[in-house]
């Protein structure tokens, strides 16, 4: 394979040249990451790699470590297993807060051109969840595209489409049938040679089935959803960068049970542009659209031109971002104290050797 087939270009080449200080370091792209063990595409094929100590040491958070889709520098030497010695700057990144109570970033996919937000039109359909995916996709820097699956299970397909198109705004919306492949041509057309897409969504929406259709090769494992509530069961257990026959690349991801925000103020503004457009008409410049008088946004709800549930979702997301910012600030302070402690310890050790 060539680096160009993997999405390599002159900008990545320039970044690599500025970081590669040794001739035995070659560029590669992370295909799989599993507990700090990596599979990396290089020009000679696919190799296994681990993190060099300095990469882990200099990482201030989990988000600084290699993720699927990242371009990295790999040193091979005489060991068939390579060592990742640096990560190239990312063009785009779809990130979320790590599941659980940890305040840290999880990079789901890096250096992607398009995010395919995949949602089934069955009983698990949720406009509020779609809003969350849209704002995080826009924050990633990649193009968001909404892919609606299982149209045969929609109670009212036309009504659902109207609802989705309204929320999606300028993002393209496509209806596909993963099992038959019907409607997949617009998806395939966006995966030109060297382009990278990521399929994101809940379990059971048909992401892996779509990839099977696009790849046209050996099928990847899939499972049925529960008939009682349309909830999916995980089949994909790790993120993986997959090469497509047409030259594009797709990142397959496990279904997400949680989609907590990570630093997405611009995504909120783009996804809720209807509310952001109304906000300048509020009497108070710092109006939060809650209990303040003369609020243009609440007036729109009262007049029926803005959905009350949409405003409620907007306010909830703003609260979540505010709380996250506080936690990130606390984490930054803790990290700064840790670095100062390490620096002081190193200085004292240096002074001790001078005596």
Beta strands, then each sheet from edge to edge (+ up, - down):
strand 1: 25-34
strand 2: 37-42
strand 3: 45-51
strand 4: 71-75
strand 5: 82-87
strand 6: 93-97
strand 7: 105-110
strand 8: 114-120
strand 9: 143-149
strand 10: 172-175
strand 11: 196-200
strand 12: 240-243
strand 13: 249-252
sheet 1: 1+ 2- 3+ 5+ 4- 1+
sheet 2: 6+ 7-
sheet 3: 10+ 9+ 8+ 11+ 13+ 12-
end
